[in-house]
């Protein structure tokens, strides 16, 4: 086996190991909901659910017996009265657990008398699993029972027996038949005898009419089962309709109603009971403009339909069954797939992005509900790339929006390098600023996002629907991610989705009360819209490879498999390492040649100065005299003001003209107002600068500059600018500058239009300096060359010279697999950006 093939195989096996861990339950996000849902009073008696735990024969029990299980009620049902459990002895004696809806309590019935009653909060029954325990002590003639931490006891009147039959829900056992059952969900039934667990029925099945005990493999029989696990894995198409013109959709999350807005009608779908209502409009509209959108605003308890291009909003009058405004439109919209959300903080409807006439948009505009006025929003903070087909969601208060993904370009021009983006961005309504939180891990197969996503605040997670854009017969896939990390998981099965660019649309909603995710798809063609609504029980589960095994068994099996694979790989890897080390000693040669005396080798980077410092490379950071990170004390405006002054002071040595500063920051203000704003913000900035060190803002010859005492404040850009322009550098200066550049590209999380030229200049200087002062002829340490190459990649991810240096250095270290993986990743990104392969193949680099 060749070296390259060996390491490719090694990496493949390693990835397989972690993929198994990921798929089989190694991550908390994949904990599988399971259990049995009981059809109740909402269906006819013969369609109600029964569970005969002792279908294969009665339990033979002596002494003390304990039965436990978990129960939760289904929401939005009218009748909850009924038998939860019935235990019948051979002598036809019985113990029952019955829910009394009127008193909101459970009765524990022993023969003809009630042994005790436990009341429980209805909200708890509807929103969480509740643990029930029933302990039968025939010696003490006592019946002990509990729900969660609430306990009770009562007399036991039944005689000592050895044979018991156990039923949940309805049952047809002669003499004890019942069809009055509550709409409950049950899981994890356990039967213990004399404190020893005899039977365990998780009810983790996905289909069939039997449930298996994990201890003795007994079979319980289920009639009319509704298994919970597949309801969290498989989307159900609950409604479909075909309407006139370009329809739009909205969602009332409080009442859990989906609205479908058509030209001549309004359709509503209640997710609480799946009731559909078709409302004919009194003022029918012949058409509504393609690209129109709708939103339900809880603040006014009203449905709105709007058209961005003409800045028109129409409110639905439910009493009059009419819209209060008809749209005037001529040209096709230029805001296809724009994102929207309502903020209760300022009572405004926000619109972001969109596409039309070969242009991607990144502008933000808002409609004020009270004044009924549209206005553009001046944005600060990080650069938000023009795009469409992105997803947006908000927190509960609506003062923070999250946006993820999309398709667009940096310039907004469709003809200039359009691409997929996977940035996860926060928009702060209060400060009107964008903040890029992180980049999602790029998928092997590119995708875009449905228009609306769900933010689950209690778990700090988000859910979105994604789809490929390279086929018409596509599919929507649910993914889940964290608000604090760039990883995400696929959950549930896929949803059919007809994709034809602007003719297709999808949204994702969450029903908190019904505990469901709702997906709505639209496809418009020939002036008709096809709408489909799908639901999935929440929380969603993964499509596990072993659906019949309980969650604990899945995890145990996963870890055993992973540990086995990792053990084998460790042995193989160690053997290969020592073999290569032995071979390299025999050959006594390096892949990287040396033709000149080497300079002093660089040491590993030490910790950067965090006292009285301003860092512009990598993440923008500011530290005070006590080494405290005070970056967050800078509002977005103060941050931009400080960066503007610092960069121009260092770059020109003189600062920035006051007029230019006013033009950049307060373009829409009069000179007088701009001066006033400047004075106010300089006053706010002054104490922050004083806490950094002996520095202040000063106006000299009409230019604003940062003035500091010598060595009072460390600024990495100043050090960079000083060293990079020298004709010759000492080894210590080279080490200092490399350490700076390894932090990252210049202000990599900040995007201001005025900063583009400075960023370009810094990147060019950095790359030229790195490749000129460090090359394979003056540096012999392969680890240093890798550091240099990585520093170049911070500024130019597709630099072929840096790739060649890094691959050679890795090969010199005997790390052929990593060299190959580095090249393959580079080649993929290079080909995606330029439509061609790099100038040299991996073999050409490796054999030079």
C-alpha positions, 0 to 999 in steps of 0.5 A: 500500500502506498503512503498516500493510500495508507493515510487516506485509509487511516483518515477514512477509518478515523472519520468513520469512528466518529461518525458512528459515535455521532449517529448512534447517540454519542451527542446529547442532541440525539437523545431519542424521544420514545413511548406509546401515545394512547388514542382516547375520546377523540376516536370511536371506542374500537379505535382507542389504544390498549396495552396488555403487558401480560398478554403472554401470561400473568405475572407471578409475584409474591411479597412486595410488588412495585409498578412504575412508569412515566406519563404525560398528557397530550395537549388540546384535548377536551376530555381527560377522564379515564383509566390509566392503569388496571391491575387484576388478580386471579381472584378478580380483585383489582387496583386502578389508577384513574384520572379525575378531570374535575378535581385535576387529580389521580385516584388510586382505587383498591377494589371498591374504595379509593385508597388515596388521591394525588393532585398534580398541576395540569401544566406539569402533566401537559409539558413534561414526563411525570414518574408514577410509582405504585407499591403493593405490600400485602404483608402490611396490607398497605398501598403506597403510591407517588407521582414525582415527589408527591407521595401517599398511602392507603389501606390494601383490601385485596387478598394475597395473590401470586398471579397478576394481569396488567393493562394500560389504557382500554382493555377487553378483559372479561368483567373489567372492560373499559374504554374510558381512557385519558389521552396520555403518553406512557413510557418506561414501565417497570415491574419489580418484586421484592425490590428486584427488577423483573421486567422493563418495557421502555416502549421504544418501538417504532412500529408493530403491535408488540412491545418487548421487555428488555429483561426476560424478552416478554412480549406485551401486545398493543392495540391501535398503537401510536408510537412516539419515536417515529412522530419525532422522526418523520414529518407528517403532511397534514394539509395541502391546498392549491390557490390562485396567484402567488400566495404567502403564509404567516403564523400566529404562534400564540393561537398556533394557526397557520394563515395562507393568504391568497388573492380571493381567499384566506385559509387558516389551519389550527395546529391544535385540532387540525381544523381548516377554515376557508374564508371568502373575501368580501373585497376579492383581489384579482391578483397579489404581486409575486414576492408579497409576504405576510406576517402575524403580529401578536402586538396588534393581534392582526395579520398583515400582507405587505409588498416591499417594492411599493412600500405598501402594507395591508391589514386584514379586517377579520370582522369585515373579511377584507384587506384594508389596502390593495397593492399597486405594482408594475415591475417584478419585485427586487426583494425575492426571499427577503427575511422579515421579523417583528420587533416589539421593542420598537414596534417595527417590521424589519426587512433584510436582504433579498434578490432581484434584477441580478442584484443581491441585497443587504440593506435593512429597512423597517415599517413602523406600525404606529406611524405607518412609515417605511424608512431605511435603517443605518447599520453599524457593526460587521459586514453583512454580505448581500444575499437571499435564501437565508433564514431568520429568527428572533428571541422572545422580546424581538430585540435580537434577530439571528440570521444564517446562511444564504446565497449572494456575493460581496459586491451584491452583483450576481455576475461577480463571484456569487457563492453560498455563505454559512455565517451565523449573524446576530442583529441587535435591534437596539444598536442597529448593528450586525455581529458575525458570531461564527461560520457554520462548518461548510457541508460537503454538499452546498445548501440554502435555507428556508426563510424562517428558523426557530430559536429555542431559548431554553436550550440555546439552540436553533432549528432551520430547514435547508435544501440543495439548489441543484435540482427541481425535485429537492428535499428539505432537511431539518438541522439543529445547531447551537447559538454558541458553536458552529456545528449542527446536526441533521434531525428527522427525515426529509420533506419533498420540496419543489425547488425552482429558485424564486418560485419556491419558498419555505418557512419553519414554525414552532408550536410551543403548546402543541409541541410541534415543529411546522414546515410550510412549503410553497411552489408557484407556477402559472399563477397558481400556488401549491402549499403543503403543511407538515408537522413533526413532534418536538423535540425532533429525533434523529433517524437512528440506525437501530430504531428498536434498541433503547437509548442506553443500548444505542449509546453503549454499542456506539462507544464500544464500536468507536473504542474498538476502531480507535484502538486498532487505529492507534496500534496501526498509527504507532507502528507506522510512525516508528517505521517512518522514523526508522526509515527517515534515519536511514535515509538521513535527508530532508525534503526541504533543501538548504542552500544558504546558512540558516537564520536563528530558528523561531521559538514557539509563540509566547503569550501576547501582551494583554496590558494596555493593548489594542489588537487589530489583527484577528479579533479586535480586542482592547485591554486596560492597564490591569490586563482586563479585556474591556472590548465590550465597553465599546458600543458599535459606534465607539468601536468604529470611531476608535478603529477609524482614528487608530488606523488612520493615525498609524497609516498616515502618521497624521490622523484623519481629517475631521471632515472625512470622519464626519462624512463616514460616521454621520453622513446623514447629519448636518455639520453642526449635528455631526460636531455635536455627535462627535463631541458626545462620543469622544467624551464617552471614549475618553475614560476608556482610553484613560483606562488603557494607558497614557493616551488620548484623542487630539485634533492637530492641524484639522486632523483627528489622531491618537496621541500616546506617550512612548511605550504607554500603549501596545498596538499590534498594527503600529508594530506591524507597520514599523517592521514590515517597511524595514529593508532588513529585519532582525530575527527577533523582529521576524519572530514578533511580526510572525506572532502578530500575523498568526492572530489572524487577518486584519480586523477579520470580524469587522466590515466597514466600507471605508476599511476595505482599502486598508485591509487590502493594503495590510494583506498585501504587505503581510503576504509579500513580507512573509514570502520574502523574508521566510522561504525554504532556503532561509528556514530549515525548521519544517514546523516554522514553515508550517506556521508561516504558511498558516499565517499566509492563509490567514490573509489569502486562503487560496495562496498556492505558494503557501500550500506548496510550502506547507505540504512540503513541510508536512511531508518532511515531518512524515505526515503524508496523510495530513499533507494530502488532506490539506491539499485536497481541502485547498483544491476543493475551495480553489476549484469552487472559487476559480473553476479550475484546479491549482497549478500543481498536483499533490504528486508534483509538490510531493516529488519536487 
